[in-house]
Amino acid sequence: MERIFFSKYTKGAEEIVFERDDLITASTALGIHLPKNLGDVIYSFRYRNKLPENILNTEPPDKEWVIEGQGKSKYAFRLVAESHIVPNKRLAEVKIPDATPEIVSMYAFSDEQALLAKVRYNRLLDIFLGLATYSLQNHLRTTVKSVGQVEIDEIYIGVDKRGCHYVLPVQAKGGTDQLSMVQTKQDLACCREKFPDLICRAISAQFLDSNVIVLFELTLEGSEIKIVEEKHYRLVPGDQIQAKELLKYANRSKQ
């Protein structure tokens, strides 16, 4: 990735376009063996690993490099103001009676599939958004003209009291993975293309710990992803929610 970046980089550039075949050219020149799925290399730097230090050293103080899809087999390094969504650990928690089946909890891992299962069984999207929501598909893989191949962790359809229909792409991250604004932009682009008649509300979910789930609603303003709302839900047995806590929640809702 470093070889590709600097073969096209000029000082002051804010976007550097490259193609998947550039990986083959660069790996041949460096004598590096690539995996069969070239997309895995790009995916790892988009969502899991930091870019090489020499690339990071070219970042201005207020921006950072991300990799965005630009169409089929096309990508771009692009400077953005912020690339990751980080939970606010000072935000107040809301206790929710844990409706996760015990047998699911017994065998669940602390990864995105466990997270998606807990969001689904506890109807957290309904609570967070005030909608009736229904899971449509897990790991929706498709192609978007302006982006290329995308994968949405889970996609819901929702309806409100007026009968309006919504499409809700959910990005979920477990373990040490970070929520990515790049992925949110892709999710929004996919929903605009595949569900043009529905209202799209992008959601990101993350474990704060094994029993606390953070939900974000995100929107696109100009070229930047912004946080509309953030909530922290702690899943507990029903007998651990006290009357004084319910009163506290009621008082918050009046503010």
ROKE-837595 format. One line per 4 residues: their letters; for each residue x negated, y, z of C-alpha. Coordinates in steps of 0.02 Angstrom, whole numbers. Layout:
A = X Y Z ~ ...
// end
This chain:
MERI = 0 0 0 ~ -145 116 37 ~ -219 84 -135 ~ -53 121 -221
FFSK = -27 279 -118 ~ -196 358 -151 ~ -198 311 -336 ~ -50 429 -358
YTKG = -69 552 -214 ~ -110 737 -238 ~ -127 860 -95 ~ 39 943 -55
AEEI = 143 806 -137 ~ 307 763 -48 ~ 359 616 -158 ~ 254 479 -238
VFER = 347 359 -354 ~ 285 181 -382 ~ 350 16 -449 ~ 348 -161 -382
DDLI = 222 -212 -516 ~ 99 -89 -438 ~ 84 -213 -295 ~ 19 -344 -415
TAST = -104 -224 -496 ~ -170 -164 -327 ~ -183 -339 -252 ~ -278 -404 -405
ALGI = -402 -259 -392 ~ -427 -291 -205 ~ -428 -481 -215 ~ -279 -495 -97
HLPK = -156 -641 -109 ~ 25 -582 -112 ~ 177 -679 -48 ~ 299 -747 -178
NLGD = 430 -620 -124 ~ 348 -452 -159 ~ 496 -366 -78 ~ 438 -431 92
VIYS = 282 -325 81 ~ 382 -166 52 ~ 515 -216 181 ~ 385 -238 317
FRYR = 319 -60 294 ~ 493 13 278 ~ 565 -59 437 ~ 437 -149 546
NKLP = 257 -95 527 ~ 172 73 523 ~ 96 131 360 ~ -95 122 351
ENIL = -186 252 457 ~ -262 339 306 ~ -87 372 237 ~ -26 435 406
NTEP = -173 556 412 ~ -102 649 261 ~ 62 689 351 ~ 94 871 396
PDKE = 132 903 582 ~ 322 909 560 ~ 350 768 434 ~ 314 584 405
WVIE = 305 466 257 ~ 443 340 224 ~ 473 220 79 ~ 640 239 -10
GQGK = 719 139 -151 ~ 733 232 -317 ~ 822 101 -423 ~ 783 -75 -482
SKYA = 604 -119 -432 ~ 565 66 -407 ~ 516 151 -244 ~ 446 313 -179
FRLV = 343 371 -32 ~ 436 526 29 ~ 402 652 166 ~ 548 673 287
AESH = 571 769 449 ~ 611 610 547 ~ 627 427 499 ~ 686 331 653
IVPN = 837 341 766 ~ 788 329 949 ~ 914 306 1092 ~ 927 444 1222
KRLA = 888 350 1383 ~ 963 490 1488 ~ 1136 466 1415 ~ 1271 404 1535
EVKI = 1327 223 1517 ~ 1504 159 1500 ~ 1544 -11 1576 ~ 1645 -130 1466
PDAT = 1715 -299 1523 ~ 1606 -426 1434 ~ 1714 -529 1316 ~ 1569 -625 1238
PEIV = 1609 -812 1250 ~ 1492 -891 1378 ~ 1436 -1026 1256 ~ 1380 -889 1135
SMYA = 1285 -801 1274 ~ 1201 -965 1322 ~ 1122 -989 1152 ~ 1105 -812 1086
FSDE = 935 -737 1051 ~ 893 -555 1083 ~ 891 -515 897 ~ 1007 -429 777
QALL = 1123 -580 758 ~ 1153 -585 946 ~ 1182 -398 943 ~ 1307 -408 800
AKVR = 1398 -550 890 ~ 1417 -448 1050 ~ 1476 -296 953 ~ 1605 -405 866
YNRL = 1671 -504 1017 ~ 1685 -348 1125 ~ 1768 -244 987 ~ 1643 -106 1019
LDIF = 1674 -23 851 ~ 1859 -7 894 ~ 1814 72 1061 ~ 1679 185 989
LGLA = 1776 248 838 ~ 1957 235 895 ~ 1999 124 745 ~ 2060 -53 717
TYSL = 1910 -135 633 ~ 1884 -302 548 ~ 1720 -385 500 ~ 1714 -406 311
QNHL = 1543 -485 283 ~ 1374 -515 364 ~ 1213 -477 269 ~ 1294 -405 115
RTTV = 1162 -408 -22 ~ 1197 -306 -177 ~ 1120 -183 -299 ~ 1152 4 -299
KSVG = 1108 102 -456 ~ 1018 244 -370 ~ 929 135 -242 ~ 902 -42 -306
QVEI = 933 -195 -198 ~ 1008 -162 -26 ~ 1061 -272 119 ~ 1188 -214 247
DEIY = 1178 -308 413 ~ 1367 -313 433 ~ 1508 -219 350 ~ 1679 -185 429
IGVD = 1842 -120 361 ~ 1946 -8 476 ~ 2115 75 483 ~ 2176 221 591
KRGC = 2347 267 659 ~ 2386 368 502 ~ 2350 220 388 ~ 2183 287 321
HYVL = 2059 152 273 ~ 1874 156 318 ~ 1719 61 268 ~ 1593 43 410
PVQA = 1416 -14 368 ~ 1326 -72 524 ~ 1137 -72 543 ~ 1080 -179 690
KGGT = 907 -195 763 ~ 850 -315 898 ~ 680 -348 974 ~ 550 -216 934
DQLS = 626 -162 767 ~ 678 20 756 ~ 836 91 680 ~ 792 171 514
MVQT = 867 327 435 ~ 810 259 266 ~ 921 106 288 ~ 1067 217 338
KQDL = 1048 319 178 ~ 1051 157 79 ~ 1206 96 171 ~ 1297 259 132
ACCR = 1246 253 -51 ~ 1308 73 -64 ~ 1477 114 13 ~ 1501 266 -100
EKFP = 1473 154 -251 ~ 1565 -5 -196 ~ 1708 74 -95 ~ 1738 245 -175
DLIC = 1917 261 -109 ~ 1874 226 74 ~ 1808 343 208 ~ 1631 290 252
RAIS = 1566 304 430 ~ 1390 235 454 ~ 1351 146 618 ~ 1187 93 696
AQFL = 1174 -26 844 ~ 1029 -71 957 ~ 998 -161 1121 ~ 933 -44 1257
DSNV = 918 -201 1363 ~ 1003 -371 1356 ~ 1168 -301 1422 ~ 1166 -122 1358
IVLF = 1213 -87 1178 ~ 1184 83 1100 ~ 1297 137 957 ~ 1266 285 842
ELTL = 1378 362 711 ~ 1271 443 577 ~ 1304 557 430 ~ 1208 631 284
EGSE = 1183 819 283 ~ 1089 874 129 ~ 948 748 116 ~ 935 714 304
IKIV = 1025 590 417 ~ 1104 669 572 ~ 1179 593 730 ~ 1365 626 748
EEKH = 1388 531 911 ~ 1292 413 1026 ~ 1365 299 1160 ~ 1289 173 1279
YRLV = 1397 24 1328 ~ 1349 -92 1471 ~ 1433 -263 1460 ~ 1478 -327 1634
PGDQ = 1599 -451 1716 ~ 1767 -368 1742 ~ 1753 -374 1933 ~ 1600 -261 1924
IQAK = 1701 -112 1864 ~ 1763 -15 2013 ~ 1915 99 2026 ~ 1805 251 2056
ELLK = 1715 217 1892 ~ 1880 209 1798 ~ 1927 376 1876 ~ 1759 448 1822
YANR = 1790 391 1642 ~ 1965 467 1647 ~ 1896 634 1706 ~ 1765 632 1567
SKQ = 1901 608 1436 ~ 1988 768 1495 ~ 1833 875 1472
// end
